[in-house]
Amino acid sequence: MPPEELPPIGLGTLWYETPAECVENVETALEMGYRHLDTAQKYENEREVGEAIERSSVPREDVFLATKVAESNLAYDDVIETAHASLDRLGVDAVDMLYVHWPAVTYDAEETLSAFNELLGEGAMRYVGLGNATPELFEEAVDILDEPPLAAQVEMHPLLPQDDLRACVREHDAYLVAYCPLMRGDVFEVPDLVSIAADAGITPAQLSLAWLCSKPDVIPIPKATGEAHLRENLAAADIDLDEATIEAVDAIDEERRILDAEKGPWNE
């Protein structure tokens, strides 16, 4: 089991039309019951996420807050400097998890993760996460870090089940945090998912999220804007799919990746 239990569904915060929309949406999510927020240096909204936490009635200690160091900032000194800048923007003394956003561009495992060890030691974050990881990269990070990573964050949904990485992180009592869990809306365009969801009496989005939640130690972090979508996604955590439904989703014979990893980290 991972060292800390995370909420079954978190909130991704990529892409808002305006800073004010970000603040309002994140605050609404917190008041609704979300307790896991995921942001990043690249999203350029850490300040707004921090403002939403400050404005909400939810105590900071009840929110699991994660951000990510951009791949252009993964040299040792840059990790230290930009991580502290992220804390300043978020208005917090520490984040609960700090990710390597994408192990590319300036990533050198020994150098980058040594900086993360330094930040761990000074209490700037409680846990390390590795974004866009392969099993090999995750294993490498386990060997270098003073504390094992709490999570790998990758694209995961019914058409990209990440079996190998899921097995890897479970061996190390870690989570797989699933971004793009709704395939950026494409779940509504997959006939098999539409059909299975209709049989289950739920939406394709809820089917995808409930299917992810049925997998041990998988935490989806869907992006949603507006109270109705936020509420629909959060409710998926309470949907118990029967075995036949889970098996039907597992059996879908199609693979699709929304973000093309070969084109590099600028996609995410």
C-alpha positions, -999 to 999 in steps of 0.1 A, spaced: 0 0 0 12 36 -7 23 55 24 -6 79 22 -42 74 9 -51 99 -18 -86 109 -27 -99 87 -55 -104 115 -80 -84 147 -83 -87 179 -103 -64 187 -132 -60 224 -138 -46 227 -173 -62 253 -196 -85 281 -184 -97 310 -205 -88 336 -179 -70 336 -145 -103 345 -128 -120 314 -143 -92 292 -128 -96 307 -94 -134 304 -94 -134 268 -108 -108 255 -84 -125 272 -54 -158 256 -66 -142 222 -68 -128 225 -33 -162 235 -18 -177 206 -37 -154 180 -21 -123 178 -43 -92 174 -21 -64 167 -47 -53 195 -69 -28 191 -97 -10 221 -113 24 228 -129 49 255 -137 40 251 -174 3 258 -167 11 293 -156 -17 292 -130 0 283 -98 -8 317 -84 -45 312 -92 -46 277 -77 -30 291 -45 -55 319 -44 -84 295 -47 -70 274 -18 -67 306 2 -102 318 -6 -119 284 0 -133 273 34 -112 241 31 -81 241 54 -48 239 35 -39 207 54 -69 189 40 -58 195 4 -33 173 -14 -15 198 -36 9 188 -64 28 208 -89 55 200 -115 89 213 -124 90 220 -162 114 200 -183 134 232 -192 141 236 -154 156 202 -145 192 212 -140 201 210 -103 202 248 -96 171 254 -118 151 227 -99 159 244 -66 152 279 -78 120 272 -97 106 249 -70 109 277 -45 93 301 -70 64 277 -74 59 277 -36 59 315 -36 33 316 -64 11 290 -46 15 308 -13 25 277 6 55 266 26 55 232 9 36 211 -16 25 176 -10 40 163 -42 65 178 -66 68 161 -100 94 160 -127 69 171 -153 86 152 -182 120 135 -180 133 152 -211 152 182 -224 174 191 -193 167 159 -174 196 140 -160 184 115 -135 213 118 -111 215 156 -112 178 163 -113 168 139 -86 196 150 -64 180 184 -64 147 167 -55 165 150 -26 177 184 -14 141 198 -15 128 167 3 154 172 30 145 209 35 108 201 36 98 219 4 76 189 -5 65 157 12 67 134 -18 83 132 -52 64 122 -84 76 114 -119 56 125 -148 54 108 -182 75 79 -169 83 46 -183 88 16 -160 126 19 -166 126 56 -156 105 49 -126 129 22 -114 158 45 -120 142 72 -98 136 46 -71 173 39 -70 184 75 -68 158 92 -45 161 92 -8 124 84 -6 106 63 -32 84 83 -56 48 84 -44 34 85 -80 40 82 -117 17 105 -137 9 95 -173 -19 95 -198 -42 67 -189 -78 58 -200 -96 28 -214 -77 29 -247 -44 33 -230 -44 11 -199 -7 14 -190 -5 -22 -178 33 -24 -175 37 9 -156 8 0 -133 25 -32 -124 58 -13 -118 44 13 -95 24 -13 -75 56 -31 -68 69 0 -52 37 9 -33 31 39 -54 2 54 -74 -4 58 -110 -20 93 -115 -40 93 -147 -41 125 -168 -63 128 -199 -87 102 -183 -115 114 -205 -93 115 -236 -100 152 -238 -136 145 -246 -130 117 -270 -146 91 -247 -179 103 -261 -167 93 -296 -156 58 -289 -186 35 -299 -176 7 -274 -175 31 -245 -208 48 -255 -225 14 -257 -210 0 -224 -219 33 -206 -255 32 -219 -259 -4 -206 -246 7 -172 -268 38 -171 -240 63 -168 -221 86 -191 -190 76 -211 -170 101 -189 -183 85 -157 -176 50 -171 -140 60 -179 -134 75 -144 -151 46 -126 -131 21 -146 -99 39 -136 -110 40 -100 -116 3 -101 -79 -3 -107 -58 -6 -75 -39 26 -67 -49 45 -99 -60 81 -93 -76 100 -123 -73 138 -124 -98 150 -150 -100 186 -160 -135 200 -157 -149 235 -160 -183 244 -145 -202 230 -116 -221 204 -135 -190 187 -150 -171 190 -117 -200 173 -99 -204 146 -125 -167 136 -124 -165 136 -86 -196 114 -84 -178 87 -106 -157 78 -75 -189 64 -59 -199 42 -89 -191 6 -84 -189 -11 -117 -198 -48 -118 -172 -73 -131 -189 -77 -164 -187 -40 -171 -151 -38 -161 -143 -68 -183 -161 -52 -212 -140 -21 -210 -108 -42 -205 -116 -61 -236 -118 -31 -260 -94 -39 -288 -82 -4 -296 -53 16 -285 -51 54 -288 -28 80 -273 -41 115 -270 -6 131 -264 20 119 -289 50 112 -267 73 111 -297 68 147 -303 81 157 -270 69 172 -237 56 204 -252 23 186 -259 14 185 -222 
